[in-house]
Amino acid sequence: MRYFKFFIITCLLGMLFSCGGDDDICESGEGTPRMKVAFRSAESGKDRTLDSLYVAVDYGSGKVQLGGVAKADSKLIPLRVDDSPYTDVYFRLTNKGAEAKVRVKYTTKSTYVSPGCGMKKAYENLTSELITPNPVQNLEAGQNQIENEDKTNLYLLF
């Protein structure tokens, strides 16, 4: 009986101390950051809020619709995380309207974050090219690297 109590206490203490910390949960913004896109007026160059915006992204296996947003002043867009040097992003003002195609080119750098988060991609040397110009009229470059989601990387002129 004495050995049985010792065994139970040892098991309970083992379970208590074997619980891992919260470092295996990737929830504090440690993952791969998204590209921030904002909007400006083509005539005045001032920041603009769009009534509606629909975004799609080609991640290598066809377009994926990211959905629509009403009253958008900016949009966070995830880029490709494979070894592709570019991501094609499509913008529309209406659900079935004309679609502008923007190609975002970059170089990537991977860094290890934690066992739960794994690897994090950092995007550097961002350049953008307007392939299909309707409804987007032109592009303006913002910050040319993506380290976090605070600064705007690309301005779309409507």
Secondary structure by P-SEA (a helix, b strand, c coil): caaaaaaaaaaaaaaaaacccccccccccccbbbbbbbbbbcccccbbbbcbbbbbbbcccccccccccccccbbbbbcccccccbbbbbbbcccccbbbbbbbbbbbbbbbccccccbbbbbcbbbbbbcccccccccccccccccccccccbbbcc
